[in-house]
Amino acid sequence: MPPGLSNGEIPKMRDARDSFRPPMTRSARVPILTWHAMGVSGNDYATNDHVAFARDLEAIHAAGLRIVSLRRIADALIAGRLDKLEGCVGLSIDDGADLDFHDVPQPAWGPQRGMLRVLADFRARHGADAQPDLHLTSFAVVSPQARAHLDRTCMAGCGWWNDDWWPAAEATGLMSIENHSWDHNHESLETSATTAAPGTFAITSETEAEVEIGAAARWLRQRRQRGGAVLFAYPYDDVSEFLSTSWLPRHGPAGEILAAYAGDSAPVVRESSRWRIPRYGFGRDWKSESGLLDVLRDAGVAARPRGRIFRMLAAAKGRLRAAGVRRARTWSDHLRTWEVSDARVLAGDLFRRSFGQDVPDYPRHFVLVYSPESGPGSTTPEVVAYCHQRAFEEVYLEGGMCADAGAYRRMPRWLFEQARARPAHRIRRHRQGTPDGVLAARTARGGEAAPDRARRFHRRLLAIFPREPRAATRPSRRGSWPSTRAPRPRRQDRGPGP
């Protein structure tokens, strides 16, 4: 009889499965990282969210982490399957300005690569296999009136906070547009949908919550042209207890609001509330590439080993996803006209080369930005043309048009063929009082779509600097081979004035 047992006592047999039972592991920890596309006060990592975002993507990939969408993180948290996302990270940006999607000419610091294009550049460098679930969530201020006002008070006042790009962003499969409240309750707004103190989101009213979150979600679905559940991010990362513990749990699911995101500077864990999912923020929680690695280390996230079969399936999934969202390229994706408040930095060198003097201090300036295709070459956007306007009685007079002939000749040939496809109308005057003013060559903001504005501007510039063929194949009308020099500007375009 074994020692320690009394007569008649049966020894307890150990379950054989216990010897194969793995040790208890802690819950997965999934960090969510946030940037702001309007955060541009320089051109280095610490002062430019676009530069930081591009480098952080490389750091995340080099660390062996897998990027997944915020929707997938919310689904896993609600279903209790967060462990499936071990070694994953989510990406988000706030406010939903045009810089989320477009390459925008920042007056003080030059053209900035749009956040979505930064994501596309990463995929072009590494291939779809590297991050098959690559995705970025943009939380946008929904109200058009609030965005128009904030554009004047918080940005350049040139109409850079629109929603016409939302469906195109959704169609890429790399970005989703989600709810950042109706009007953000910004301190510069004259009126707001809430009575909470400006600059906060301490909502305590059912009616105000319905407008700021519920009605905003319904409007957002229509404008982004995708139904289904909506994600919400608290403005200022200011979490109201009324919203997170009362209103959202009661009304969120019925209104197809899946989850809400805050700024609690912590990873998502099994115990996190779906109505207060934490996020880290660039500038607040890290300000350098080494700082990001410290954040990821402190969050306890580690790359999860992946087997060969998993990698093969993930690679196939990435290729299928990339092929499914591939669409025909169009010139309007790469040439866009922007009005800027100050063109000295953006077009100063170009203007001096063309006219021998500085850009004049006129009230309106327009630049044409070329956005290169994502690929192995340079993807830095550049200003390729400029003009200005000034008011004269009831019309705007245009002048000072100049273009970078070398930049034009480096552009792909297919772009020129598309831009020449439609005849251009040559109208040099436009009456004042139109929506938000006038652009070059009969282009009123709000009167024509942005591609039409850019097409007209581009075609007029082609008349000044036509693209020369790379290899001469036939003589010109005068019997000589085409010259590599740009033709002399026309009479109306010789001087900087109108």
Summary of the structure (lengths in Angstrom):
residues: 498
radius of gyration: 27.5
end to end distance: 110.8
largest distance: 119.6
contacts: 1547
relative contact order: 0.11
helix: 35%
strand: 18%
